[in-house]
Amino acid sequence: MMELKIIAVVVVKEAFRDEMEKIFRTVVDETRKESGNVSYDLHQDCKNQLKYTILEVWKSQAAIDEHNASVHFKAFVAAIEGKVDSLSVDVIKRIY
């Protein structure tokens, strides 16, 4: 099986920064417990304190699908609604 990686970039609204950090920590902690997760790390941009990047490594697409269906991920999606300026998600695989 080939590992897949996800790069999720979230720019939060300033008024929600503290709240979003708590929300991020919850989803990170819960996701790290998933059997299909290899790593799940939250990063903050050094120049823009409102820009967060989640670097994820998954064992398979099935593991990603299970994650997306999980209670904690669905709660995360609901919790960030209206609190972010932008969100981008790229699923990538290593080719070399």
Order of alpha helices (4+ residues) and beta strands (2+ residues): beta-alpha-beta-beta-alpha-alpha-beta
